[in-house]
Amino acid sequence: MLDLSLPTSMDGFTRSISVILTSEIGDRTFLIAAILSMHHPRMTIFSAALSALGVMSFLSALLGNILPGLLPKRYTTLAAAILFFVFGAKMLREGLEMEGGDAGREKMEEEMREVQKEVEEAEEEATGRPSGIALDDMEEGRRGSKAPEGEEGLPQPVGARPRSKSFTKAKDSAVNGIKDGVKNLAQLLFSPIFIQAFILTFLAEWGDRSQITTIALGAAHNVWIVTFGTTLGHSVCTGGAVLGGRWISQHISIKHVTLGGAVLFLIFGVMYSYEGWTMIDESAIELTA
């Protein structure tokens, strides 16, 4: 049974944030945001990537929220524990196999080049023109298509009563401000760059480790708390990627972040195991009552 009730506690909020922070740094969605922000407006890339990740977080938490209606909550909590153990063990193995120092940085640079190649291929398929040129030209052409000066207004008929200059100026200023705001919002939401970044991020996140863990969190906690917590974690990671993704990938040891995330996942596995084994089956209580 779907439960979209408002949360009564913040249970699961900290776990949702920490899971995303330890699993998204250096991930494909992180690299996509970092590479796109090097060639396009950072605010557009951040808005598109965060919108895609927010939608994915809500859908994943919603899917996890449906599971307790199909199975007892005790079993879904134990299933979440198993997922955290599996991903924790996988991250631990990946972290131990990673090379540190200059070798690790070279590996990250190689992954960034692979992701950049995929992004360029996606741009060429979407526009039919070489990447890095088509989208910028389209936006510049849109911004440059303005009416010549002196042709914006219609001439007033002869004998028309002239309005107050101050009143007309204030009214025109307010109308132009509203028009500019609507135009900027429309260009942001429907620009080719926004759509491309949204689709690339959404597809990269589909089936990712963070999506599956969000489903597990949604099965154990309130859907709104999980959505808010994971989206907040994504906003921190995506903001870091947009502002300085290349610098972060070169100066922060992904090996240590992965190992730290593995330990955190294993701890969560123990916590959910304990909660699942000690949880009282509410359906059994209702049957005996």
C-alpha positions in Angstrom: 0.0 0.0 0.0 1.4 3.4 -1.0 2.0 5.7 1.9 2.5 9.4 1.0 1.8 10.8 4.4 3.9 13.6 5.8 6.8 12.5 8.0 6.4 12.5 11.8 10.2 12.2 12.4 13.5 12.7 10.7 14.3 9.0 10.8 16.4 8.1 7.8 17.4 11.6 6.8 21.0 11.4 7.9 21.4 8.0 6.3 20.0 9.2 3.0 22.4 12.1 2.8 25.5 10.1 3.9 24.8 7.3 1.4 24.7 9.7 -1.5 27.7 11.7 -0.4 29.9 8.5 -0.2 28.6 6.9 -3.4 28.3 9.7 -5.8 31.7 11.5 -5.7 33.6 10.3 -8.7 30.6 8.5 -10.1 29.4 8.8 -13.7 26.7 11.4 -12.9 29.4 13.4 -11.1 31.8 13.3 -14.1 29.0 14.2 -16.6 28.1 17.3 -14.6 31.8 18.2 -14.3 32.5 17.8 -18.0 29.3 19.6 -19.2 29.9 22.6 -16.9 33.3 23.1 -18.6 31.6 23.9 -21.9 28.2 25.3 -20.9 26.7 27.6 -18.3 27.2 26.1 -14.8 23.7 27.1 -13.6 22.0 25.4 -16.5 24.0 22.2 -16.0 23.4 22.2 -12.2 19.6 22.8 -12.6 19.3 20.1 -15.2 21.4 17.5 -13.4 19.7 18.2 -10.0 16.2 18.0 -11.6 17.0 14.6 -13.1 18.5 13.3 -9.8 15.5 14.7 -7.8 13.0 13.0 -10.1 15.0 9.8 -9.9 15.2 10.0 -6.1 11.4 10.5 -5.8 10.7 7.6 -8.2 13.1 5.3 -6.4 11.8 6.2 -2.9 8.3 5.7 -4.2 9.1 2.3 -5.5 10.7 1.3 -2.2 7.7 2.7 -0.4 5.4 0.3 -2.3 7.4 -2.8 -1.3 6.2 -2.9 2.4 2.6 -3.2 1.0 3.6 -6.4 -0.8 5.8 -7.8 1.9 6.0 -7.3 5.7 8.1 -4.4 6.7 10.4 -6.7 8.7 11.4 -8.5 5.5 11.9 -5.3 3.4 14.1 -4.0 6.2 16.2 -7.2 6.2 16.3 -7.0 2.3 17.7 -3.4 2.7 20.3 -4.8 5.1 21.4 -7.4 2.5 21.7 -4.7 -0.2 23.9 -2.6 2.0 26.1 -5.6 2.8 26.4 -6.5 -0.9 27.2 -2.9 -2.0 29.5 -2.4 1.0 31.5 -5.5 0.1 31.6 -4.5 -3.5 32.8 -1.0 -2.7 35.4 -2.4 -0.3 36.8 -4.7 -3.0 36.8 -1.8 -5.5 38.6 0.5 -3.0 41.2 -2.1 -2.2 41.9 -2.7 -5.9 42.2 1.0 -6.7 45.6 2.6 -7.0 46.4 5.7 -5.0 48.6 8.7 -5.7 49.5 9.6 -9.3 48.3 6.2 -10.6 44.8 6.8 -9.1 44.7 10.3 -10.6 45.6 8.9 -14.0 42.9 6.4 -13.8 40.3 9.1 -12.9 41.6 11.2 -15.9 41.1 8.2 -18.1 37.5 7.8 -16.9 36.8 11.5 -17.4 38.1 11.2 -21.0 35.8 8.2 -21.6 32.8 10.1 -20.2 33.7 13.2 -22.2 33.8 11.1 -25.4 30.3 9.8 -24.6 29.0 13.3 -24.0 30.5 14.6 -27.3 28.9 11.7 -29.2 25.6 12.4 -27.6 25.8 16.1 -28.6 26.7 15.1 -32.2 23.7 12.7 -32.4 21.3 15.2 -30.9 22.4 18.1 -33.2 24.0 16.5 -36.2 26.9 19.0 -35.9 30.3 18.8 -34.2 30.0 19.0 -30.4 30.9 22.2 -28.6 29.6 24.4 -31.4 26.0 23.5 -32.2 24.5 24.2 -28.8 26.4 27.4 -28.2 25.5 28.7 -31.7 21.8 27.8 -31.1 21.7 29.8 -27.9 23.6 32.8 -29.4 21.3 32.8 -32.4 18.3 32.8 -30.1 19.6 35.6 -28.0 20.6 37.6 -31.1 17.3 37.5 -32.8 15.9 40.8 -31.5 13.9 43.4 -33.3 15.9 46.5 -34.5 15.7 49.5 -32.3 12.9 51.8 -33.0 10.5 49.1 -34.2 9.4 47.7 -30.8 6.4 49.9 -30.4 3.6 51.1 -32.8 3.2 54.8 -33.5 0.4 56.5 -31.7 -2.4 57.8 -33.9 -2.6 61.5 -34.6 -4.5 63.4 -31.9 -4.0 60.7 -29.3 -3.7 62.1 -25.8 -0.1 61.7 -24.6 0.4 59.7 -21.4 2.6 60.7 -18.5 6.2 59.9 -19.3 6.9 58.7 -15.8 3.8 56.4 -15.7 4.6 55.0 -19.1 8.2 54.4 -18.2 7.4 52.6 -14.9 4.8 50.5 -16.6 7.1 49.5 -19.5 9.9 48.7 -17.0 7.6 46.4 -15.0 6.2 44.6 -18.1 9.7 44.2 -19.5 10.9 42.8 -16.2 8.2 40.1 -16.3 8.8 39.3 -19.9 12.6 38.9 -19.3 11.9 36.7 -16.3 9.6 34.4 -18.2 11.9 34.3 -21.2 14.9 33.4 -19.1 13.0 30.6 -17.4 11.7 29.3 -20.7 15.2 29.3 -22.2 16.6 27.5 -19.2 13.9 24.8 -19.1 13.6 24.2 -22.8 17.1 24.9 -24.0 18.9 22.0 -25.8 21.7 22.1 -23.1 19.2 21.7 -20.3 17.4 18.8 -22.0 20.7 17.1 -22.9 22.1 17.4 -19.4 18.8 16.1 -17.9 18.6 13.1 -20.2 22.3 12.2 -19.8 22.1 12.4 -16.0 18.9 10.5 -15.7 20.1 7.6 -17.9 23.4 7.5 -16.1 21.6 7.3 -12.7 19.2 4.5 -13.8 20.3 1.2 -12.3 23.2 2.9 -10.4 24.2 1.9 -6.9 22.8 5.1 -5.4 19.4 4.5 -7.1 19.1 0.9 -5.7 20.1 2.1 -2.2 17.5 4.9 -2.5 14.9 2.1 -3.1 16.1 0.3 0.0 15.9 3.4 2.0 12.4 4.1 0.7 11.3 0.7 1.9 12.5 1.4 5.5 11.7 5.1 5.9 9.2 7.8 4.9 9.3 8.6 1.1 9.5 12.4 1.6 12.3 12.1 4.1 14.3 9.8 1.8 13.6 12.0 -1.3 14.6 15.2 0.5 17.7 13.6 2.0 19.0 12.0 -1.2 18.2 15.1 -3.3 20.1 17.2 -0.8 23.1 14.8 -1.0 22.9 15.0 -4.8 22.8 18.8 -4.7 26.1 18.9 -2.7 27.8 16.4 -5.0 26.5 18.0 -8.2 27.4 21.5 -7.0 30.9 20.3 -6.3 31.1 18.8 -9.7 29.9 21.9 -11.5 32.1 24.3 -9.5 35.3 22.3 -9.6 34.8 18.7 -10.6 38.2 18.3 -12.3 40.0 19.8 -9.3 38.1 17.5 -6.8 38.8 14.4 -8.9 42.5 15.3 -8.9 43.0 16.3 -5.3 40.6 14.1 -3.4 41.5 10.4 -3.2 38.6 8.4 -4.7 40.2 5.3 -3.2 39.8 6.7 0.3 36.2 8.0 -0.5 35.3 4.5 -1.8 36.7 2.8 1.3 34.9 5.2 3.6 31.7 4.6 1.7 32.2 0.8 2.0 32.6 1.0 5.8 29.5 3.2 6.0 27.5 0.8 3.9 28.5 -2.1 6.1 27.6 -0.2 9.2 24.2 0.5 7.7 23.8 -3.2 6.9 24.4 -4.1 10.6 21.9 -1.4 11.7 19.2 -2.6 9.4 19.8 -6.2 10.3 19.4 -5.4 13.9 16.2 -3.3 13.2 14.8 -6.1 11.1 15.4 -8.9 13.6 14.1 -6.9 16.5 11.1 -5.5 14.6 7.7 -6.7 15.7 5.4 -7.8 12.8 2.4 -5.4 12.9 0.3 -7.7 10.8 0.8 -10.6 13.3 -0.3 -8.3 16.1 -3.5 -7.4 14.2 -4.3 -11.1 13.6 -3.8 -12.0 17.3 -5.8 -9.0 18.5 
